[in-house]
C-alpha cells in the first residue's frame, strides 16, 4: 500500500501509444533535466474494440451530461468565436462569487483546475524544492511538480485516507507545496474541518497548502468544508492556503476545460501574472456562467449521485467487495482475489460494453474505480459485476 504510484492520472494529454521506452533525444535541443522522467497521462478509456455502444464509467464525468442551459449558452457564444475571450473571465468569476459568497477579485479561472495546479507548481516550487501529496492522491500533482523541476514526495495514507501526521512528518526544509485532494480521487475519502485546520496549523507559513476540492459539490458529510474557511482564515495572517475547483464534474463541462481557484490576494495576483492572457475560451466562459446559474440542474445531479452512491456501495459490498465510504461521484471497489481478480473483472466488464477505471497507476492494482452514471447504467454495472462475482 505504500508503494509510490506511477504518474498516470485521469485526465490530460493522450499517452504514447507504443508503450516502449521514451524516444532517444537527437542532436537538437534537450529538455530540462527531469522532464523525460515524466510519464504521460493515460486518460480513462472511452471505447472498447468490437463494441459499438459502451457505458463509460471511467472518468467521473457527469451522469446526465451538461445543463441544457450551458449547451445553449455555448452554442450562442460560438457565433462570435472569432473574437478573443474576456481575458479576466469576469462574468464567470462574478457568477462563482455570487453562488459561493466569495470575493470575485480573489477568484482565478483556468483551463481546468489542472492548469492552476501546474501554475502553482511553476511559481512556488522549482529545482531543489519538494512537493508533498498523498500516495493515492490525484496524479497531476507529481507530474506538475516534476514539470516545474521540483521533487514530488508521496506520503502514506491511513486506511485510504490522508494522514495529517504523516504529511506533517514528511515536511522538510525543502518543502514548498502540499497538495491535498479533499475528497480524494480515487478513494473517495475526505478529511473534516478539524483535521484540515490541524494540517494548516502544522505547516510553516512559507509552505503553500493547496486544497483540491474538485468533488466538493457531491459531499454530504456534516463536518466538511471545501477550503473557503481556511483560505479566508489566513487573510492578514498566514496567507498560504489556496482552494481549487472544477466545472468538469457536477457541471459536466470537462470538454470545455474550465476550473477556478480561490486564493489570498497576493497569490491571486501571482497567478494572474503567470497565466495566459486568454486562458479560458469564450465558449467555456459562456457555458460556465449558465451552468453555475442552473441551480435546479445541479441539485438534480447532486441528489442522483448521493442516492446511487449509497445504493451501489451497498450492492457491491453485498457481492463481497470492499468499498470505502465515498464523498465523490465514484466508488472504489477492492476485489478479495487481488490484482488478478480485479483485472479479470475489468476485462469481463469490457466484454459487456462497460468501461471502468483500473487502478494500477494509483498503486491500487486490486481495485477498480466506478463512476456514478444514470439509473440504467448503474443497473447494468451492478448486474454485470454480480454475474462475474458469481462465476
RODO-2510 file (C-alpha; in nm, 4 decimals, decimal comma):
residues 391
     n   res          X          Y          Z
     1     x     0,0000     0,0000     0,0000
     2     x     0,2909     0,2332     0,0485
     3     x     0,4492     0,1843    -0,2908
     4     x     0,4835     0,5035    -0,4868
     5     x     0,2396     0,5047    -0,7796
     6     x     0,3449     0,5879    -1,1296
     7     x     0,2065     0,9167    -1,2595
     8     x    -0,0980     0,8187    -1,4621
     9     x    -0,3901     1,0465    -1,3709
    10     x    -0,7345     1,0515    -1,5270
    11     x    -0,7215     1,3497    -1,7495
    12     x    -0,4849     1,5329    -1,9773
    13     x    -0,2927     1,4711    -2,2977
    14     x    -0,3153     1,1341    -2,4671
    15     x    -0,0397     0,8896    -2,3660
    16     x     0,2222     0,7480    -2,6006
    17     x     0,0786     0,4508    -2,7835
    18     x     0,3976     0,2475    -2,8271
    19     x     0,4293     0,1694    -2,4542
    20     x     0,8011     0,1326    -2,5113
    21     x     1,0922     0,3391    -2,3797
    22     x     1,0946     0,7128    -2,4314
    23     x     1,2364     0,8138    -2,7704
    24     x     1,6067     0,8870    -2,7795
    25     x     1,6968     1,2512    -2,7920
    26     x     1,8626     1,3591    -3,1150
    27     x     2,1198     1,6298    -3,1638
    28     x     1,8690     1,9116    -3,1210
    29     x     1,7766     2,0978    -2,8020
    30     x     1,7484     1,8831    -2,4902
    31     x     1,4639     1,9277    -2,2416
    32     x     1,5361     2,0423    -1,8901
    33     x     1,6631     1,7657    -1,6569
    34     x     1,3780     1,5621    -1,5133
    35     x     1,1307     1,6225    -1,7957
    36     x     1,1979     1,2865    -1,9595
    37     x     1,1219     1,1169    -1,6251
    38     x     0,7591     1,2245    -1,6578
    39     x     0,5254     0,9533    -1,7785
    40     x     0,2457     1,0998    -1,9891
    41     x    -0,1127     1,0934    -1,8705
    42     x    -0,3264     0,7928    -1,9524
    43     x    -0,6861     0,9105    -1,9537
    44     x    -0,9871     0,6922    -1,8857
    45     x    -1,0745     0,4776    -2,1879
    46     x    -1,3750     0,5779    -2,3980
    47     x    -1,4115     0,2818    -2,6329
    48     x    -1,3767    -0,0957    -2,6446
    49     x    -1,2708    -0,2855    -2,9561
    50     x    -1,5666    -0,4688    -3,1048
    51     x    -1,8243    -0,2738    -2,9040
    52     x    -2,0346    -0,0208    -3,0937
    53     x    -2,2036     0,1148    -2,7830
    54     x    -2,0403     0,1370    -2,4422
    55     x    -2,1237     0,2553    -2,0933
    56     x    -1,8377     0,4814    -1,9908
    57     x    -1,7831     0,4902    -1,6146
    58     x    -1,4094     0,5535    -1,6230
    59     x    -1,3615     0,9302    -1,5929
    60     x    -1,6030     1,0589    -1,3256
    61     x    -1,7935     1,2604    -1,5832
    62     x    -2,1412     1,3942    -1,5130
    63     x    -2,4084     1,1253    -1,5346
    64     x    -2,6520     1,3467    -1,7265
    65     x    -2,4084     1,5485    -1,9331
    66     x    -2,4137     1,9297    -1,9153
    67     x    -2,7086     2,1510    -1,8352
    68     x    -2,9241     2,2333    -2,1379
    69     x    -2,8781     2,5998    -2,0469
    70     x    -2,4989     2,5579    -2,0598
    71     x    -2,5209     2,3915    -2,4013
    72     x    -2,7404     2,6726    -2,5330
    73     x    -2,5010     2,9351    -2,3984
    74     x    -2,2023     2,7672    -2,5631
    75     x    -2,3850     2,7464    -2,8946
    76     x    -2,4705     3,1154    -2,8787
    77     x    -2,1100     3,2025    -2,7920
    78     x    -1,9903     3,0053    -3,0940
    79     x    -2,1320     3,2764    -3,3178
    80     x    -1,8553     3,5113    -3,2052
    81     x    -1,5716     3,2641    -3,1602
    82     x    -1,3566     3,4736    -3,3934
    83     x    -1,3247     3,7281    -3,1104
    84     x    -1,0790     3,6852    -2,8257
    85     x    -1,2445     3,5982    -2,4939
    86     x    -1,2591     3,8217    -2,1893
    87     x    -0,9078     3,7807    -2,0533
    88     x    -1,0230     3,8191    -1,6929
    89     x    -1,3213     3,5808    -1,7236
    90     x    -1,5132     3,8421    -1,5268
    91     x    -1,8629     3,7016    -1,5848
    92     x    -1,7587     3,3553    -1,4676
    93     x    -1,5839     3,4930    -1,1618
    94     x    -1,8872     3,7022    -1,0729
    95     x    -2,1163     3,4000    -1,1111
    96     x    -1,8897     3,1897    -0,8899
    97     x    -1,8633     3,4673    -0,6327
    98     x    -2,2410     3,5057    -0,6201
    99     x    -2,3036     3,1313    -0,5861
   100     x    -2,0458     3,0801    -0,3110
   101     x    -2,0471     3,4257    -0,1453
   102     x    -1,6837     3,4914    -0,2303
   103     x    -1,4679     3,7900    -0,3247
   104     x    -1,4568     3,7829    -0,7058
   105     x    -1,1209     3,9622    -0,7107
   106     x    -0,9640     3,6579    -0,5441
   107     x    -1,1038     3,4060    -0,7938
   108     x    -0,8753     3,2985    -1,0781
   109     x    -1,0057     3,0954    -1,3707
   110     x    -0,8058     2,8449    -1,5698
   111     x    -0,8281     2,5877    -1,8462
   112     x    -0,9430     2,3277    -1,5955
   113     x    -0,8074     2,3117    -1,2432
   114     x    -0,5136     2,1217    -1,3952
   115     x    -0,3762     2,4453    -1,5364
   116     x    -0,3994     2,6165    -1,1990
   117     x    -0,2271     2,3258    -1,0249
   118     x     0,0557     2,3469    -1,2785
   119     x     0,0846     2,7244    -1,2424
   120     x     0,1080     2,6923    -0,8641
   121     x     0,3973     2,4496    -0,9063
   122     x     0,5717     2,6672    -1,1648
   123     x     0,5509     2,9754    -0,9456
   124     x     0,6073     2,8354    -0,5963
   125     x     0,8369     2,5339    -0,6490
   126     x     1,1419     2,4541    -0,8564
   127     x     1,4757     2,2756    -0,8589
   128     x     1,5748     2,1624    -0,5116
   129     x     1,2215     2,2012    -0,3732
   130     x     0,9821     1,9291    -0,2612
   131     x     0,6089     1,8947    -0,3274
   132     x     0,4086     1,6677    -0,0966
   133     x     0,0990     1,4693    -0,1950
   134     x    -0,0657     1,1541    -0,0579
   135     x     0,0212     0,8155    -0,2039
   136     x    -0,3192     0,7585    -0,3646
   137     x    -0,3810     1,1241    -0,4447
   138     x    -0,4546     1,2730    -0,7847
   139     x    -0,1522     1,2107    -1,0010
   140     x    -0,1482     1,5520    -1,1621
   141     x     0,0451     1,6644    -0,8533
   142     x     0,3685     1,4693    -0,9135
   143     x     0,3564     1,5445    -1,2857
   144     x     0,3194     1,9184    -1,2225
   145     x     0,5966     1,9065    -0,9627
   146     x     0,8377     1,7306    -1,1987
   147     x     0,7492     1,9648    -1,4837
   148     x     0,8457     2,2559    -1,2581
   149     x     1,1763     2,0898    -1,1691
   150     x     1,0700     2,0039    -0,8130
   151     x     1,0730     1,6655    -0,6408
   152     x     0,7347     1,5036    -0,5661
   153     x     0,7093     1,3269    -0,2292
   154     x     0,4353     1,0646    -0,1859
   155     x     0,3161     1,0280     0,1749
   156     x     0,1486     0,7076     0,3010
   157     x    -0,2222     0,7172     0,3768
   158     x    -0,4089     0,5512     0,6642
   159     x    -0,6955     0,3258     0,5540
   160     x    -0,7014     0,5000     0,2146
   161     x    -0,7403     0,8376     0,3855
   162     x    -0,4967     1,1268     0,4046
   163     x    -0,2946     1,1115     0,7284
   164     x    -0,2239     1,4575     0,8714
   165     x     0,0541     1,3323     1,0996
   166     x     0,2243     1,1538     0,8099
   167     x     0,2035     1,4657     0,5940
   168     x     0,3466     1,6882     0,8638
   169     x     0,6145     1,4284     0,9339
   170     x     0,7230     1,4385     0,5684
   171     x     0,7799     1,8140     0,5716
   172     x     1,1424     1,9191     0,5395
   173     x     1,3211     2,2477     0,4901
   174     x     1,2828     2,1831     0,1165
   175     x     0,9029     2,1549     0,1245
   176     x     0,7277     2,4293    -0,0704
   177     x     0,3808     2,2913    -0,1521
   178     x     0,1399     2,0384    -0,0015
   179     x    -0,1358     1,9177    -0,2347
   180     x    -0,4398     1,7528    -0,0812
   181     x    -0,7444     1,6384    -0,2773
   182     x    -1,0449     1,6608    -0,0450
   183     x    -1,2438     1,4483    -0,1185
   184     x    -0,9736     1,2351    -0,2704
   185     x    -0,9778     1,0719    -0,6111
   186     x    -0,9743     0,7690    -0,6433
   187     x    -1,0503     0,6660    -0,2842
   188     x    -1,3472     0,8960    -0,2215
   189     x    -1,2323     0,9597     0,1356
   190     x    -1,2066     1,3026     0,2964
   191     x    -1,0781     1,4993     0,5947
   192     x    -1,3134     1,7060     0,8085
   193     x    -1,2734     2,0659     0,9212
   194     x    -1,0747     1,9935     1,2351
   195     x    -0,8172     1,7750     1,0611
   196     x    -0,7776     2,0231     0,7773
   197     x    -0,7255     2,3048     1,0270
   198     x    -0,4698     2,0915     1,2112
   199     x    -0,2843     2,0357     0,8852
   200     x    -0,2823     2,4067     0,8026
   201     x    -0,1701     2,4998     1,1546
   202     x     0,1138     2,2462     1,1391
   203     x     0,2684     2,3892     0,8231
   204     x     0,5217     2,6710     0,8068
   205     x     0,3942     3,0000     0,6713
   206     x     0,6183     2,9628     0,3649
   207     x     0,4569     2,6316     0,2617
   208     x     0,1611     2,6567     0,0260
   209     x    -0,1342     2,4309     0,1106
   210     x    -0,3417     2,3595    -0,1993
   211     x    -0,6830     2,2075    -0,1300
   212     x    -0,8148     2,0419    -0,4451
   213     x    -1,1927     2,0320    -0,3991
   214     x    -1,2895     1,9016    -0,7429
   215     x    -1,5653     1,6852    -0,5941
   216     x    -1,6900     1,9247    -0,3263
   217     x    -2,0399     1,9509    -0,4728
   218     x    -2,1022     1,5808    -0,4083
   219     x    -2,0100     1,5840    -0,0383
   220     x    -2,2888     1,5301     0,2143
   221     x    -2,0722     1,4961     0,5269
   222     x    -2,1617     1,7461     0,8005
   223     x    -1,8027     1,8270     0,9017
   224     x    -1,6733     1,9138     0,5550
   225     x    -1,5517     2,2455     0,4184
   226     x    -1,4236     2,2756     0,0634
   227     x    -1,1449     2,5108     0,1692
   228     x    -1,3066     2,8533     0,1770
   229     x    -1,2846     2,8741     0,5570
   230     x    -0,9110     2,8036     0,5621
   231     x    -0,8367     3,0448     0,2775
   232     x    -1,0285     3,3265     0,4468
   233     x    -0,8978     3,2463     0,7958
   234     x    -0,5437     3,3216     0,6819
   235     x    -0,6137     3,6682     0,5426
   236     x    -0,3927     3,9137     0,7283
   237     x    -0,2099     3,6264     0,8975
   238     x    -0,0552     3,3287     0,7169
   239     x    -0,1882     3,3694     0,3635
   240     x    -0,0723     3,0306     0,2387
   241     x    -0,3895     2,8342     0,1513
   242     x    -0,5463     2,8016    -0,1952
   243     x    -0,8611     2,6123    -0,2945
   244     x    -0,9053     2,4778    -0,6489
   245     x    -1,2357     2,3729    -0,8065
   246     x    -1,3566     2,2476    -1,1433
   247     x    -1,6519     2,2616    -1,3810
   248     x    -1,5666     1,9134    -1,5136
   249     x    -1,7575     1,7069    -1,2568
   250     x    -2,1024     1,8126    -1,1364
   251     x    -2,1312     2,0735    -1,4139
   252     x    -2,0149     1,8177    -1,6745
   253     x    -1,8079     2,0646    -1,8772
   254     x    -1,4902     1,8567    -1,8954
   255     x    -1,4633     1,9028    -2,2712
   256     x    -1,4543     2,2813    -2,2394
   257     x    -1,1771     2,2892    -1,9743
   258     x    -1,2828     2,5314    -1,7027
   259     x    -1,1608     2,5470    -1,3440
   260     x    -1,1057     2,8075    -1,0781
   261     x    -0,9070     2,8844    -0,7671
   262     x    -0,9854     3,0922    -0,4592
   263     x    -0,6761     3,2443    -0,3047
   264     x    -0,5396     3,5198    -0,0816
   265     x    -0,4849     3,8488    -0,2683
   266     x    -0,1082     3,8068    -0,3109
   267     x    -0,1392     3,4563    -0,4559
   268     x    -0,4256     3,5627    -0,6826
   269     x    -0,2016     3,8412    -0,8105
   270     x     0,0798     3,5954    -0,8821
   271     x    -0,1478     3,3550    -1,0715
   272     x    -0,2896     3,6369    -1,2812
   273     x     0,0648     3,7420    -1,3742
   274     x     0,1716     3,3979    -1,4964
   275     x    -0,1433     3,2566    -1,6563
   276     x    -0,2051     3,3006    -2,0265
   277     x    -0,3852     3,6236    -2,1211
   278     x    -0,6766     3,4329    -2,2812
   279     x    -0,6507     3,1010    -2,0998
   280     x    -1,0272     3,0383    -2,0799
   281     x    -1,2181     3,0216    -2,4083
   282     x    -1,5292     3,2283    -2,4746
   283     x    -1,7377     2,9106    -2,5096
   284     x    -1,6170     2,7827    -2,1734
   285     x    -1,6928     3,1156    -2,0093
   286     x    -2,0448     3,1347    -2,1510
   287     x    -2,1245     2,7733    -2,0596
   288     x    -1,9705     2,8154    -1,7157
   289     x    -2,1910     3,1124    -1,6279
   290     x    -2,5050     2,9320    -1,7452
   291     x    -2,4092     2,6117    -1,5640
   292     x    -2,3403     2,7968    -1,2405
   293     x    -2,6783     2,9672    -1,2605
   294     x    -2,8739     2,6458    -1,3312
   295     x    -2,9242     2,5562    -0,9654
   296     x    -3,2059     2,3112    -1,0361
   297     x    -2,9847     2,1006    -1,2650
   298     x    -2,7017     2,0980    -1,0123
   299     x    -2,9406     1,9909    -0,7360
   300     x    -3,0705     1,7085    -0,9564
   301     x    -2,7173     1,5823    -1,0284
   302     x    -2,6167     1,6003    -0,6628
   303     x    -2,9268     1,4148    -0,5403
   304     x    -2,8892     1,1445    -0,8057
   305     x    -2,5223     1,0925    -0,7218
   306     x    -2,5713     1,0726    -0,3460
   307     x    -2,8614     0,8294    -0,3899
   308     x    -2,6790     0,5945    -0,6269
   309     x    -2,3532     0,6226    -0,4338
   310     x    -2,5244     0,4706    -0,1320
   311     x    -2,7213     0,2115    -0,3287
   312     x    -2,4245     0,0911    -0,5320
   313     x    -2,1997     0,0822    -0,2256
   314     x    -2,4468    -0,1496    -0,0541
   315     x    -2,4814    -0,3716    -0,3586
   316     x    -2,1078    -0,4055    -0,4192
   317     x    -2,0394    -0,4806    -0,0549
   318     x    -2,3067    -0,7473    -0,0760
   319     x    -2,1007    -0,9123    -0,3509
   320     x    -1,8003    -0,9335    -0,1175
   321     x    -1,6175    -0,6277    -0,2474
   322     x    -1,4561    -0,3800    -0,0073
   323     x    -1,5861    -0,0310    -0,0833
   324     x    -1,4709     0,2714     0,1210
   325     x    -1,7384     0,5280     0,2002
   326     x    -1,7127     0,7799    -0,0829
   327     x    -1,7878     1,1512    -0,0945
   328     x    -1,7291     1,1786    -0,4704
   329     x    -1,9271     1,0777    -0,7779
   330     x    -1,7482     0,7431    -0,7907
   331     x    -1,6738     0,4341    -0,5845
   332     x    -1,3508     0,2410    -0,5324
   333     x    -1,4115    -0,1350    -0,5344
   334     x    -1,1445    -0,3659    -0,3914
   335     x    -1,1555    -0,7298    -0,5011
   336     x    -1,0898    -1,0043    -0,2452
   337     x    -0,8995    -1,2034    -0,5084
   338     x    -0,6458    -0,9252    -0,5525
   339     x    -0,4874    -0,7950    -0,8722
   340     x    -0,5799    -1,0942    -1,0883
   341     x    -0,9475    -1,0824    -0,9936
   342     x    -0,9639    -0,7069    -1,0448
   343     x    -0,8079    -0,7421    -1,3903
   344     x    -1,0474    -1,0249    -1,4783
   345     x    -1,3443    -0,8178    -1,3636
   346     x    -1,2238    -0,5246    -1,5723
   347     x    -1,1969    -0,7499    -1,8780
   348     x    -1,5406    -0,9028    -1,8150
   349     x    -1,6997    -0,5615    -1,7886
   350     x    -1,5369    -0,4505    -2,1138
   351     x    -1,6642    -0,7661    -2,2863
   352     x    -2,0083    -0,6489    -2,1837
   353     x    -1,9554    -0,2930    -2,3042
   354     x    -1,8871    -0,1333    -1,9652
   355     x    -1,5706     0,0722    -1,9080
   356     x    -1,4472     0,1416    -1,5553
   357     x    -1,1055     0,2557    -1,4374
   358     x    -0,8238     0,0166    -1,3446
   359     x    -0,6200     0,1491    -1,0519
   360     x    -0,2735     0,0061    -1,1124
   361     x    -0,1348     0,3538    -1,1795
   362     x    -0,2539     0,4687    -0,8379
   363     x    -0,0843     0,1844    -0,6531
   364     x    -0,4172     0,0034    -0,6101
   365     x    -0,3927    -0,2899    -0,8534
   366     x    -0,6633    -0,4882    -0,6717
   367     x    -0,9195    -0,2117    -0,7223
   368     x    -1,1459    -0,0678    -0,9891
   369     x    -1,2936     0,2808    -0,9760
   370     x    -1,6538     0,3130    -1,0898
   371     x    -1,8148     0,6461    -1,1789
   372     x    -2,1788     0,7077    -1,0919
   373     x    -2,3857     0,7054    -1,4106
   374     x    -2,7534     0,7014    -1,4994
   375     x    -3,0078     0,4638    -1,3458
   376     x    -2,9823     0,2290    -1,6426
   377     x    -2,6016     0,2372    -1,6380
   378     x    -2,5862     0,1623    -1,2670
   379     x    -2,8275    -0,1287    -1,3008
   380     x    -2,6247    -0,2690    -1,5906
   381     x    -2,2988    -0,2284    -1,3989
   382     x    -2,4387    -0,3951    -1,0884
   383     x    -2,5938    -0,6851    -1,2778
   384     x    -2,2782    -0,7474    -1,4815
   385     x    -2,0475    -0,7405    -1,1794
   386     x    -2,2859    -0,9719    -0,9937
   387     x    -2,2593    -1,2237    -1,2774
   388     x    -1,8822    -1,2000    -1,2679
   389     x    -1,8575    -1,2449    -0,8918
   390     x    -2,0936    -1,5433    -0,9057
   391     x    -1,8967    -1,7149    -1,1828
***
